[in-house]
């Protein structure tokens, strides 16, 4: 039941922008809780990498006195990966197109993460 609710949040998120290509909700230990990923993309790998990157970002923010981590943004030739905490025990990961309007995506992801945090 909870997975259905989480999948519903992801469906709503992906529907807010044509620039969002994929999304997932991952526990902070790297286990996929719900996802809308393209065919052929390995859920376990996405989960493990998301948790690892957010943990590294968290440590970096602390070590460099930047305060509490809000999000990690990765930009590559083929688009963006945005990771943000969704409560204390989950990570929301979003993959977006290279020409994505990031301001709108940041806003939508923040709302979705707040919804997920309430469910978990």
ABEGO torsion letter per residue (X at the ends): XAAAAAAAAAAAAAAABAABABBBBBBAAGBBABBBBBBGBBAAAAAAAAAAAAAAAAAAAAAAGAEBBABBBBBBAAEBBBBBBBEAABBBBBBBBAABBAAAAAAAAAAAAAAAAAAX
